[in-house]
Structures are given as C-alpha cells and as structure tokens.
Amino acid sequence: MPKTLSVLRDVMLCAACLTIAAASPNAVRADGGDADEPAEAVRLASPMSVPRAAHTATTLTDGRVLVVGGFTNAANAAQGAELFDPRTERFSPASSMITLRHSHTATLLPNGRVLIAGGYAAGTTTVAATELFDPATNSFVRTGTMRAARAGHVAVLLATGKVLLAGGIGPGWSFLSSAELYDPASGTFATTGAMRVARESHVAVQLPDSRVLIVGGHQGRRANITLYASAETYDITSGRFSRVGDMRVRRHKHDAVLLADGRVMVTGGADERDSDGVYRSTELFDPASDSFVAGPSMILGRYKHQGNTVLLQDGRVLLAGGAPQAEIFDPRTQRFDVVSGAPRMAGQFSAAARLGGGRVLITGGYGNGGGPRESAWLFRD
C-alpha cells in the first residue's frame, strides 16, 4: 500500500481508534457501555434536534460526530447541522450552515476539516455550492464551487489528498457521468476524466492499490430507468476510469465496504421495482482479478443504506441501515447474524459513524412505517 494512502487512512480512521470514556449517571463498563447492556446490541440514544433522512454523519478527529443536512418532510425541507458528543451521548446545535442541503456528501480531509459538497437545496434543486466545517471554530466557511451541480453523487478522499466527486443527478434530472477533483490546498475544483456511464445511486470504495471502485447505480427514472451491473475504477495517476468485471446482479441503492483482506463486499440494493425488489444478496470484488463472485446472503433484505456499512475493529462488518434491524457479517464464518437489542430502526437513508470504544452511532432515516425520524441508536461490539 502506498505510504500516502496509509497516512490518509490513519487520518480518516483516527477517531475510530480513540478510547472515549462514557459520561453517564448509570454504572458503566470499561468499554463505555452500561453495566446492564448486552455484550453486543443496538440501543436507543438521545434523539437529534430534528428528524433527518438523506443526511451525513462524519466522525471528527476529536471524536465528535458532525451530522449535516437531510430532509424532514414530504416537501424535502433541508436541515442544518448538529454535533454528537460521545462522552455525554447527546446532540447539540452546530453553527449555521451556509447552504441547507440533503443528498450531499461529507468528506473528512487530512487537515481535520469536513468538505460538504452538492446535494439538493430544497426539493429537486441541485446545488454546486460547497462549504467546509472547521472543528477548531465549530463553524462553516465557504470554499470553491463545483464544476457541476450534483446530488446523489459519491465522494472519496484519494491518496493524493484530493477528493474525487463523481456522477449523481444534475439540474433538470440530468444524469451525470462527469467527475471532478477538490484540492484542499487551493480550495478549488478541477475536471477529471468522466465515468464510462452516467450513474446515480451508485457507491464508491477506495481500494488498497489506491484506485477507486465505482459500482452499480442507475440512469433514468421510472419506466425509463436503466440499472447497472457494471463497475469501473478510477486511476489517480492517469485521471481516467476503466471498466472492470460486472457484478452478478444489477443493483442500485446498495452499499459497499472494504474488508480487512482487501476485497470489497457489496450488499443489498434493489432492482427496478425498488421497495418491491430489495435484495438479500451480496457480492465480493477482488482487486487482484478485477472480478466479482457471489457472497453469502444477508438475513434481511436492505437498500437505501449507502454509508451505513461499518468495518469494525475486529474485521467484522456492521450493516447499520437499510432495514429495521442491524446485522453483522463475520468473515471467519462467512455468515450474517442479526444484532440483538433495541427498537426497530428507521432503516432507509440513515447515517452511521464509528465512535471510540467499539461503538457506532446510527442516526435518523425513514421507513418501517414512518417518515424521517429524529431518533438515534448506539451499537456496541
């Protein structure tokens, strides 16, 4: 693995390595959990200030979690930001955002700031505006404007320190194949090579060799929708995308995570029927052969869970969204198990963030018979 990629990974995951003592009036274990809490479970936490779906949750280098944007009702009204403190397990308001948004991306930069990019300002109005959250001042500041207004795109921190943003939906429900790079040093965006097809509801994962894998997604709407089994990789040296092997199943609104062994696990999603065609299937991508093989089936079908799959410290994988209950994949046994505890979660378009002490924060979302929720949950492994 290139040294620069290793350093960037350390920056991105440093918050997950912090050991944070819980500040609770109840008796606690050394790992921060309640004394009467099951060894591994999901439980309700204090709620957010407002209901949210299609928002983001980013673990800062000081261990706090920045929750940004999202919509809260049928009118898709965009929300502001708040902060979760893992010591008190409570949310507090953050300073005002410059642009309220949902269906955006949030990327932790090597300097500890968070790049908030694109999304819908309200309804279906896509924006090119971006801003930075600075944890030193707890405030949002302006940065460069994207080359294209986009929402439902992907964003990945590269080994170069730049951020790749690709695809999504542009103005007038246009589907984008374009990609661009954000340079934190200059605060500007520059065009890079385009994807081979326009994609939305796709996912992106950085591979150990520093390439970025783009998987699945769709183009078009309703009767004119086209789902993809295809995948491609972005090369940071050439700035170009190249086709790799196809998945075994066409899927969108899925998720993917880099496993400890360097392979990528793709989970769930749906076919053209959306909620009536949700998958339990998984696939595994091997960077050595650039090909996919079928993986084990999940216990529950899940979709609309992008960014809610978390690699735990012991190499297992937590699937925290897309269904009313979380489940864990153990690569040693090659099986999934439903996580005990708690109340049924909202599921779709929630946002998860890894905390210290083996905990994961899960926030908001909709589904399970209701609209966007202000609820939050905590997983402890």
N, C-alpha and C positions, 0 to 999 in steps of 0.2 A: 504494500500500500504506500503511495507517495507520502512523504513526510508532511507536506502541506495539508493533505486530506486528513491525516491523523490528528494534526493540530486543530483543524476546524471541527472535527468530531468531538474532540475534548471540550471545545468551547460550547458546542451545541448541547452536549450531554452533561456538562459540569453540574447543572442544577440537580440532575438526577442522582449525582453522587454525594450530594450534601446530606448530612445526618442532622435532621431538624427535630428538636425536642417538642413534643406537643404541649401546649399550654391549656390544659383542661382541668376543671374542678374535679373530674372523676379520676379514679385511680387509673394509672397508665402503665403499660409495659415499657421495656427499654426501647422498643422499636417505635413507640409513639402511639400504639393502638390502645383502646380502652381495655381494662383488665378483663371485662366480661365479653369482649368482642371475639367471635370465632377467629381461628388462626388465619383463615383466608376468606374474605367476604366483601360484599358491597353493602354500604350503609348510607343512609341519608345524611347529608351535611347541611349546614346553614344555607339558605337559599340566596340566589343572586338578587339584585335590586329590582330587576325586570325580567319578564320572560324573553328567551332568545332562541333562535334557530338559525342555522347557516352563519354562525359566528366563528371566532377563532379563540383558542386558548394557548398561550405561549409561556413556557417556564423561563423566567428571567435568571440571570446569573446569580442573583441574591436569593433565589429560592421561591420568590413570589410568582404568582401566575397572573399574566395580563389577559383579561377577557375583553375582546373587541367586537363591537358591532352586532350584527344579527337582525332578524326581523321578529316582530312580536304579535302581529295580527294579519288578517286577510289582506289588508292594504299594504303589507310588506313595509311598514314603517321601520326605518333603520334606527338602530340604537347606538348609544355612546359606549364608554369603556368603564371597567371596574377592575379592582385588584383583589386577588385572594391571598391571604396571609396563612401559610401552612402552620404557623405557630399557634394562632388563635382559631384557625379553621373558619374564618369569616371573611366576607367580602366587604370592601369599602369603595366609594366612588374614586375614579381616576379623574384627572383634569379633562377638560372638554376636548373632544376630537375636532380636527379642522373640517373633516368631511364625514358625516354619518354614512354608514355603508353596511351591506351584508353580501355574502357570497364572494368575499375578497380573499386575499392571502396575507399571512403574517409570518415573517421570516426573522429568526434571531440572527443578528450579524455578529462577526467576530469581536466588534467593539462593545457588545452588550446591548446595543440599541435594537429595536424591532422595526422592520420595514413593513408598513401596512400599504397594500397595493390593490388598486382597482376595486371591483365589486359593483353592486347596484346602489346608487344613492337613495333611491326610493322606487318602488315598483320595478319597472324594467329599464330604467335609465342607467346605462353603464357609464362608468367614470374612468378617466385616465389619471386622476389625481392620486398622489401617494403622500405619505407622511411617515415620520419616524417617532417612535416613543422612546424617550430618554429616561431610563430608570434613575439616573442621578438627580434629575429635576422633577421626575414624575409628570412630565409634560410632553405634548405632541408638538413637533416642529415640521415645517414644510421641507420637502426635498423635491427632486426632479419629477417631471411629468412623463408618464409612459408614452411610448410612441403610438400605442393604440389603446383606446378604451376597451377594457375587457373585464368580464366577470366569469366565475366558474372555471378559471384557469388554474394552472399549477405553478408553484414557485419552489425552487431548490437552491440552497446555498452550495456553490461549487468549491472545488479545491483551490481555485484562484482567489477566493474571497468575494467574487461577484455572485449575483443572484440571477438564475435563469428563470424567466417567466414565459409560459408557452400556452397557446391555444385559448379556449374559452369562447364566450359569446361577446360580440361587438354590437355597436348600435344597429337598431333595426332587425334584431335577431339574426345577424350575420354570424356564421361560424368561422372561427379563425384557425388558420394553420401557422400564423406568424409567431415569432418568438423574439425576445429581447433580453438584454443583459443590463442589470443595475450595478453600477460601480460605487461602492460606499465611499471611496476616496474622493470622488468628484461630485457625488450626488446626482449623477446623470444616467440616462438610459440610452442604449445604442442597439440598433437592429442586429440580429444574428440570423443564422440560417433558419429557414422555415421547416416545420414538420412536413412529412410526406402527405399527410391528410389533415383536414381541419377536425379538431376534436373538442368536445366538451363532456363533462362528467367522466374524465379520464383521471389517471393517477400517475405520479412520478416518484421514482426512488433512485437515490444515488448509489451506484454500485461500488464495490471495493476498488475497482480499477479506475475510478473517478468519472466514468461515463454516467449519464443519467438515462434510466429506463423509463419510457413513456408507454403506458399500457391501456388498451381498450378505449371506451368512451363512445360518443355518438356524434352524428351530424344530422341536422334537420329536426323537424318537430312533428308530433302526432303521426298522421298517416304517411308522412314523408320522411320519417326517421330512419336512419341507417346506423346500425350498431356495428362495432368493430371487434374482431378477434385479434386484430393486428397489433404489433408492438414495434417500437423503434428506439434507438439510442442516440443521445446527443454526445458528440465528442468535443471536449472543451478545448482541444488543440486546434482542430480544423473548423470548429463552429458549425458543424453540419450534422444532420440527422441521417441515420442509416437504418434500413429495415432489418429486423431480426425475425426469428421464428414466431409464428402465430400462436395465440392461446388455443386451447382445445374448444373453448366456448366463447361466443360473442357475448360481451358483457359491458354494462355501464353502471355508474353509481356504486362502484365496488371500492375496495381499498387494497393496499399492498404494503408490505413491511420487509425490510432487510433482516434476514435471520442471522444468527451468530455464525453460521457456517458459510456465509457469503451468498447464499441463494436468496431469492425473493419469493415470498408467499403472497399470492393474490387471493383475496377472499370475497365470496358473495357477489353482490350486484344483482342485476335483473336483466331480463330480455325485453322485447318491445312492449310487453304487457305491463311493465313497470311493477306496481304492487301485486299484481296477479301472477307475476313471473319471477319471483325472488328466488335466488339460488342458495343452496347449502354447500355447493361445490367450492373447492379451492384448486389452485394450480401453483406449481413451483417452477420458477425460472432459474436456469443455471447459466451464469455469465461465461463459464468456460466453453459451453456449446451454443450459447445464444438460443436456447430452445426451452420449451415448456413441457412439463409432464403433469399428469393428474396428481393432485394431492388428496389427503383424507377429507372426508365430508365433515362439516360442522354439525353440531347438534341442532342449531336453529338457522333458518334462512335469515339473511340480513343484507340490507342495502342502505344507500344514503349514509354511509358510515366513514367516508374519507377522513383521514386524520384521527381516527378513533381506534387505531390498532397500535399497541404499545409493546415494544420489546422490553421484557423485564430483566432485572439484573442477573437472574439465573439462566437466561436464554430462552425461557418460555415466552409465549405471546399472549397478551390480553386483548381480546376483542371487546371493546367497551361500548360500541354503538351499533346501530342498525337493527336492533331487536330489543325486546323488553328486558332481557337478561344478558349479562356478560358471560363469556366463556373463555377458557384458557386452552391454548394448544401447547402440548409438551412434545418437543422434537425427539425426546428419548423414546417415548412410547408411540409417537405418531398418532395421538388421539386428542380429541377435544373433550372438555368437561365443563358443564355449566357451573358458574360461580354461585356459591350459596349466599344467603342473606337477602336482604332488602326487598324493598319495594320494587315493583316493576318500573323500569326506566322508560323515558320517552322514546328513545331509540334513534329516530331519523334526524340527521343534521345536528347532532350534538357535537361537543368538542371536548377532547380529553388532553390532559397534560400530566407528565410524570413529575412526581414530587420526591423529596428525600425520604429515607426510612422505608422504602418499598411501597410507597403509596402512589395512587393515581387519582387525580381529580377528574370527574366527568360532569359536564355542565349542559343543562338545557336540552334542546331538541324538541321534536314533536312526534306524534304517533301514539300507539297504544290507546286509541280512542280519544285523543285530545290534541289541541293546538300547542304552540310553543309554550314552554314551561320555564319558570324561574328556578326550578329545583336543581340541586347539585348532589352528587354522590361521591363517596370516597371508597376506593378499593385498597386493600392492604394485602400484600403477599407474605 
